[in-house]
Amino acid sequence: MQKGKLIQSGLHTAFWLSSVVLLTLLYGHFTEQYTATFWFVCLLMPVIMATVYFINYYLIPRYLFPARWFWFGLYFMYTLVVSVFLQLCVVIFSFIKLSEYRYQEMNPISSDLAFLVFGVYFIVFLATSIKLLRYGYKVRASLYQAQQKDLEIQLKLRESEFKLLQNQIHPHFLFNTLNNIYGLAREKSDTLPDSILQLSDMLDFLLYKSTKKLISLQEELKLTKDYLKLEELRFGKRLKVKTLIEVEDLGTEVPPLCLFTFIENAFKHSFSENSHALFLSYEVLQKGDQLDITVVNSTHSESITGSQSGIGLTNLRNRIAYLYPTFELKTFKDNKQFKSTLHIKLQKNPEHE
């Protein structure tokens, strides 16, 4: 703080010394009486400094910045009038003290009031312009800092929202999977041990991979395959699955459960224990930064609960929106089938990279 005040005082001193030199050269250029002009300028400096400081540190902060335009204009004109009066007082003083009442020995610039006022107000307006430019720079810097701070807060909020969405996956996922195993246990199915093994693999995914923002497409496909094996143990030959995978790069990073959510959604909302013929088809197409997923499953009127877009799809939509600026997630249903499509341009939002 003390260092800042010293720097400011130094800058003010340098400005006023430069003003003395400038006015001396300006006025003395026409009279070639630089010494007399220098002393005359020194007499003018208190008037100039008082005018500048009054405008910069009283009128501008109190009337201009709060947009009190009328009062600023009025008091500004008063200030200029008083300043001219004080300049006349300096001229009279120089006539009395410096010239000892001898008009012919007065500095010629004293008799050219218009040029005298021009020089004084040139310094006044120069100082005021510097003040306004500095203020504008500070306002712009403060606005930029405020915007950056607001952006950081928004990013932290969105990060918190994303983590909350990630945490929602676990109970939702486990609830549905444990329900499936419970159904097998009630039936005393011989496939129960295999289903528990599949669950173990899926839990490994949940604990170590699903909390990541992105996983490889290969990992997503494996998870979906494990889940389908679990469901095949439950539904047996009643379930027909058709798959089309055309992937350019299995290492392509995608949001966790971007395919699995659609598959799980089909079993939760469309398939029931009483269903006889169940059909599920899914396509995964990836080329470059484009990912297209299509899932179609059979439905029965008694299995449709009014909306197949439950927690899983809502969660998935929000997580994808957080990561990618360009995507499209659509669902369509009728009495025979339910269709889900997801198209993602795998170019992440820059702030989330």
Contacts in CASP RR format, 6 or more apart in sequence:
PFRMAT RR
TARGET T0000
AUTHOR 0000-0000-0000
METHOD contacts of the structure
MODEL  1
MQKGKLIQSGLHTAFWLSSVVLLTLLYGHFTEQYTATFWFVCLLMPVIMA
TVYFINYYLIPRYLFPARWFWFGLYFMYTLVVSVFLQLCVVIFSFIKLSE
YRYQEMNPISSDLAFLVFGVYFIVFLATSIKLLRYGYKVRASLYQAQQKD
LEIQLKLRESEFKLLQNQIHPHFLFNTLNNIYGLAREKSDTLPDSILQLS
DMLDFLLYKSTKKLISLQEELKLTKDYLKLEELRFGKRLKVKTLIEVEDL
GTEVPPLCLFTFIENAFKHSFSENSHALFLSYEVLQKGDQLDITVVNSTH
SESITGSQSGIGLTNLRNRIAYLYPTFELKTFKDNKQFKSTLHIKLQKNP
EHE
15 127 0 8 1.000
15 130 0 8 1.000
16 45 0 8 1.000
16 49 0 8 1.000
19 45 0 8 1.000
19 48 0 8 1.000
19 123 0 8 1.000
20 38 0 8 1.000
20 41 0 8 1.000
20 42 0 8 1.000
20 45 0 8 1.000
22 123 0 8 1.000
23 41 0 8 1.000
23 44 0 8 1.000
23 119 0 8 1.000
23 120 0 8 1.000
23 123 0 8 1.000
24 34 0 8 1.000
24 37 0 8 1.000
24 38 0 8 1.000
24 41 0 8 1.000
25 34 0 8 1.000
26 119 0 8 1.000
27 37 0 8 1.000
27 40 0 8 1.000
27 41 0 8 1.000
27 107 0 8 1.000
27 109 0 8 1.000
27 115 0 8 1.000
27 116 0 8 1.000
27 119 0 8 1.000
28 34 0 8 1.000
28 37 0 8 1.000
28 109 0 8 1.000
30 108 0 8 1.000
30 109 0 8 1.000
30 115 0 8 1.000
31 37 0 8 1.000
31 107 0 8 1.000
31 108 0 8 1.000
31 109 0 8 1.000
33 107 0 8 1.000
33 108 0 8 1.000
36 98 0 8 1.000
36 107 0 8 1.000
37 107 0 8 1.000
37 109 0 8 1.000
39 98 0 8 1.000
40 90 0 8 1.000
40 94 0 8 1.000
40 98 0 8 1.000
40 107 0 8 1.000
40 109 0 8 1.000
40 110 0 8 1.000
43 90 0 8 1.000
43 93 0 8 1.000
43 94 0 8 1.000
44 87 0 8 1.000
44 90 0 8 1.000
44 120 0 8 1.000
47 83 0 8 1.000
47 86 0 8 1.000
47 87 0 8 1.000
47 90 0 8 1.000
47 120 0 8 1.000
48 120 0 8 1.000
48 123 0 8 1.000
48 124 0 8 1.000
50 83 0 8 1.000
50 86 0 8 1.000
51 79 0 8 1.000
51 80 0 8 1.000
51 83 0 8 1.000
51 120 0 8 1.000
51 124 0 8 1.000
52 123 0 8 1.000
52 124 0 8 1.000
52 127 0 8 1.000
52 128 0 8 1.000
54 79 0 8 1.000
55 76 0 8 1.000
55 79 0 8 1.000
55 124 0 8 1.000
55 128 0 8 1.000
56 127 0 8 1.000
56 128 0 8 1.000
56 131 0 8 1.000
59 72 0 8 1.000
59 75 0 8 1.000
59 76 0 8 1.000
59 79 0 8 1.000
60 72 0 8 1.000
60 128 0 8 1.000
60 131 0 8 1.000
60 132 0 8 1.000
60 135 0 8 1.000
62 68 0 8 1.000
63 69 0 8 1.000
63 71 0 8 1.000
63 72 0 8 1.000
63 73 0 8 1.000
63 75 0 8 1.000
64 72 0 8 1.000
65 135 0 8 1.000
80 121 0 8 1.000
83 120 0 8 1.000
83 121 0 8 1.000
83 124 0 8 1.000
84 117 0 8 1.000
87 113 0 8 1.000
87 116 0 8 1.000
87 117 0 8 1.000
87 120 0 8 1.000
88 113 0 8 1.000
91 110 0 8 1.000
91 113 0 8 1.000
91 116 0 8 1.000
94 106 0 8 1.000
94 107 0 8 1.000
94 110 0 8 1.000
95 101 0 8 1.000
95 103 0 8 1.000
95 106 0 8 1.000
95 110 0 8 1.000
98 105 0 8 1.000
98 106 0 8 1.000
98 107 0 8 1.000
99 105 0 8 1.000
99 106 0 8 1.000
109 115 0 8 1.000
109 116 0 8 1.000
110 116 0 8 1.000
151 351 0 8 1.000
155 351 0 8 1.000
158 322 0 8 1.000
161 318 0 8 1.000
161 322 0 8 1.000
162 213 0 8 1.000
162 319 0 8 1.000
162 322 0 8 1.000
165 315 0 8 1.000
165 318 0 8 1.000
165 319 0 8 1.000
165 322 0 8 1.000
166 210 0 8 1.000
166 211 0 8 1.000
166 256 0 8 1.000
166 319 0 8 1.000
168 311 0 8 1.000
168 315 0 8 1.000
169 206 0 8 1.000
169 210 0 8 1.000
169 256 0 8 1.000
169 257 0 8 1.000
169 315 0 8 1.000
170 206 0 8 1.000
170 210 0 8 1.000
172 311 0 8 1.000
172 312 0 8 1.000
172 315 0 8 1.000
173 202 0 8 1.000
173 206 0 8 1.000
173 210 0 8 1.000
173 257 0 8 1.000
173 264 0 8 1.000
174 206 0 8 1.000
176 264 0 8 1.000
176 267 0 8 1.000
176 268 0 8 1.000
177 199 0 8 1.000
177 202 0 8 1.000
177 227 0 8 1.000
177 230 0 8 1.000
178 199 0 8 1.000
180 195 0 8 1.000
180 230 0 8 1.000
180 231 0 8 1.000
180 234 0 8 1.000
180 267 0 8 1.000
181 192 0 8 1.000
181 195 0 8 1.000
181 196 0 8 1.000
181 199 0 8 1.000
181 230 0 8 1.000
183 189 0 8 1.000
183 234 0 8 1.000
184 191 0 8 1.000
184 192 0 8 1.000
184 195 0 8 1.000
184 233 0 8 1.000
184 234 0 8 1.000
185 192 0 8 1.000
189 195 0 8 1.000
189 233 0 8 1.000
189 234 0 8 1.000
191 233 0 8 1.000
191 234 0 8 1.000
194 229 0 8 1.000
194 233 0 8 1.000
195 230 0 8 1.000
195 233 0 8 1.000
195 234 0 8 1.000
198 226 0 8 1.000
198 227 0 8 1.000
198 229 0 8 1.000
198 230 0 8 1.000
198 233 0 8 1.000
199 230 0 8 1.000
201 226 0 8 1.000
202 223 0 8 1.000
202 226 0 8 1.000
202 227 0 8 1.000
202 230 0 8 1.000
205 219 0 8 1.000
205 223 0 8 1.000
209 215 0 8 1.000
209 219 0 8 1.000
209 256 0 8 1.000
210 256 0 8 1.000
210 257 0 8 1.000
211 256 0 8 1.000
212 256 0 8 1.000
213 255 0 8 1.000
213 323 0 8 1.000
213 352 0 8 1.000
214 253 0 8 1.000
214 254 0 8 1.000
214 255 0 8 1.000
214 256 0 8 1.000
214 323 0 8 1.000
215 253 0 8 1.000
215 254 0 8 1.000
215 255 0 8 1.000
215 256 0 8 1.000
216 250 0 8 1.000
216 251 0 8 1.000
216 252 0 8 1.000
216 253 0 8 1.000
216 254 0 8 1.000
217 247 0 8 1.000
217 249 0 8 1.000
217 250 0 8 1.000
217 251 0 8 1.000
217 252 0 8 1.000
217 253 0 8 1.000
217 254 0 8 1.000
217 284 0 8 1.000
217 286 0 8 1.000
217 291 0 8 1.000
218 250 0 8 1.000
218 251 0 8 1.000
220 254 0 8 1.000
220 256 0 8 1.000
220 257 0 8 1.000
220 258 0 8 1.000
220 259 0 8 1.000
220 260 0 8 1.000
221 245 0 8 1.000
221 247 0 8 1.000
221 250 0 8 1.000
221 259 0 8 1.000
221 284 0 8 1.000
223 257 0 8 1.000
223 260 0 8 1.000
224 259 0 8 1.000
224 260 0 8 1.000
224 263 0 8 1.000
224 282 0 8 1.000
227 260 0 8 1.000
227 263 0 8 1.000
227 264 0 8 1.000
228 241 0 8 1.000
228 263 0 8 1.000
228 280 0 8 1.000
231 239 0 8 1.000
231 267 0 8 1.000
232 239 0 8 1.000
232 241 0 8 1.000
235 271 0 8 1.000
235 275 0 8 1.000
235 278 0 8 1.000
238 275 0 8 1.000
238 276 0 8 1.000
238 277 0 8 1.000
238 278 0 8 1.000
239 271 0 8 1.000
239 278 0 8 1.000
239 280 0 8 1.000
240 277 0 8 1.000
240 278 0 8 1.000
240 279 0 8 1.000
240 280 0 8 1.000
241 280 0 8 1.000
241 281 0 8 1.000
241 282 0 8 1.000
242 279 0 8 1.000
242 280 0 8 1.000
242 281 0 8 1.000
242 282 0 8 1.000
243 281 0 8 1.000
243 282 0 8 1.000
243 283 0 8 1.000
244 281 0 8 1.000
244 282 0 8 1.000
244 283 0 8 1.000
244 284 0 8 1.000
244 285 0 8 1.000
245 283 0 8 1.000
245 284 0 8 1.000
246 283 0 8 1.000
246 284 0 8 1.000
246 285 0 8 1.000
246 286 0 8 1.000
246 287 0 8 1.000
247 284 0 8 1.000
247 285 0 8 1.000
247 286 0 8 1.000
248 286 0 8 1.000
248 287 0 8 1.000
248 288 0 8 1.000
249 286 0 8 1.000
249 288 0 8 1.000
252 286 0 8 1.000
252 288 0 8 1.000
252 291 0 8 1.000
252 346 0 8 1.000
253 346 0 8 1.000
254 291 0 8 1.000
254 344 0 8 1.000
254 346 0 8 1.000
255 316 0 8 1.000
255 319 0 8 1.000
255 320 0 8 1.000
255 323 0 8 1.000
257 316 0 8 1.000
258 291 0 8 1.000
258 293 0 8 1.000
258 316 0 8 1.000
258 320 0 8 1.000
258 342 0 8 1.000
258 344 0 8 1.000
259 282 0 8 1.000
259 284 0 8 1.000
259 293 0 8 1.000
259 295 0 8 1.000
261 312 0 8 1.000
261 313 0 8 1.000
261 315 0 8 1.000
261 316 0 8 1.000
262 282 0 8 1.000
262 293 0 8 1.000
262 295 0 8 1.000
262 313 0 8 1.000
262 340 0 8 1.000
262 342 0 8 1.000
263 280 0 8 1.000
263 282 0 8 1.000
263 295 0 8 1.000
264 312 0 8 1.000
265 308 0 8 1.000
265 309 0 8 1.000
265 310 0 8 1.000
265 312 0 8 1.000
265 313 0 8 1.000
265 340 0 8 1.000
266 280 0 8 1.000
266 295 0 8 1.000
266 297 0 8 1.000
266 338 0 8 1.000
269 303 0 8 1.000
269 304 0 8 1.000
269 305 0 8 1.000
269 308 0 8 1.000
269 310 0 8 1.000
269 338 0 8 1.000
270 297 0 8 1.000
270 298 0 8 1.000
270 299 0 8 1.000
270 300 0 8 1.000
270 303 0 8 1.000
270 304 0 8 1.000
270 308 0 8 1.000
270 338 0 8 1.000
271 278 0 8 1.000
271 297 0 8 1.000
271 303 0 8 1.000
272 300 0 8 1.000
272 302 0 8 1.000
272 303 0 8 1.000
274 302 0 8 1.000
275 300 0 8 1.000
275 303 0 8 1.000
277 298 0 8 1.000
278 297 0 8 1.000
278 298 0 8 1.000
279 296 0 8 1.000
279 297 0 8 1.000
279 298 0 8 1.000
279 337 0 8 1.000
280 295 0 8 1.000
280 296 0 8 1.000
280 297 0 8 1.000
280 298 0 8 1.000
281 294 0 8 1.000
281 295 0 8 1.000
281 296 0 8 1.000
281 297 0 8 1.000
282 293 0 8 1.000
282 294 0 8 1.000
282 295 0 8 1.000
282 296 0 8 1.000
283 292 0 8 1.000
283 293 0 8 1.000
283 294 0 8 1.000
283 295 0 8 1.000
284 291 0 8 1.000
284 292 0 8 1.000
284 293 0 8 1.000
285 291 0 8 1.000
285 292 0 8 1.000
285 293 0 8 1.000
286 292 0 8 1.000
288 346 0 8 1.000
289 345 0 8 1.000
289 346 0 8 1.000
289 347 0 8 1.000
290 343 0 8 1.000
290 344 0 8 1.000
290 345 0 8 1.000
290 346 0 8 1.000
291 342 0 8 1.000
291 343 0 8 1.000
291 344 0 8 1.000
291 346 0 8 1.000
292 341 0 8 1.000
292 342 0 8 1.000
292 343 0 8 1.000
293 340 0 8 1.000
293 341 0 8 1.000
293 342 0 8 1.000
293 343 0 8 1.000
294 339 0 8 1.000
294 340 0 8 1.000
294 341 0 8 1.000
294 342 0 8 1.000
295 339 0 8 1.000
295 340 0 8 1.000
295 341 0 8 1.000
296 337 0 8 1.000
296 338 0 8 1.000
296 339 0 8 1.000
296 340 0 8 1.000
297 337 0 8 1.000
297 338 0 8 1.000
298 336 0 8 1.000
298 337 0 8 1.000
299 333 0 8 1.000
299 334 0 8 1.000
299 335 0 8 1.000
299 336 0 8 1.000
299 337 0 8 1.000
299 338 0 8 1.000
301 335 0 8 1.000
304 333 0 8 1.000
304 335 0 8 1.000
304 338 0 8 1.000
308 331 0 8 1.000
308 333 0 8 1.000
308 338 0 8 1.000
309 331 0 8 1.000
313 329 0 8 1.000
313 331 0 8 1.000
313 340 0 8 1.000
316 329 0 8 1.000
317 329 0 8 1.000
320 327 0 8 1.000
320 329 0 8 1.000
320 342 0 8 1.000
320 344 0 8 1.000
321 327 0 8 1.000
322 349 0 8 1.000
322 352 0 8 1.000
323 348 0 8 1.000
323 349 0 8 1.000
323 352 0 8 1.000
324 344 0 8 1.000
324 345 0 8 1.000
324 346 0 8 1.000
324 347 0 8 1.000
324 348 0 8 1.000
324 349 0 8 1.000
325 345 0 8 1.000
325 347 0 8 1.000
325 349 0 8 1.000
326 344 0 8 1.000
326 345 0 8 1.000
326 347 0 8 1.000
327 342 0 8 1.000
327 343 0 8 1.000
327 344 0 8 1.000
327 345 0 8 1.000
328 341 0 8 1.000
328 342 0 8 1.000
328 343 0 8 1.000
329 340 0 8 1.000
329 341 0 8 1.000
329 342 0 8 1.000
329 343 0 8 1.000
330 340 0 8 1.000
330 341 0 8 1.000
331 338 0 8 1.000
331 339 0 8 1.000
331 340 0 8 1.000
331 341 0 8 1.000
332 338 0 8 1.000
332 339 0 8 1.000
332 340 0 8 1.000
333 339 0 8 1.000
END
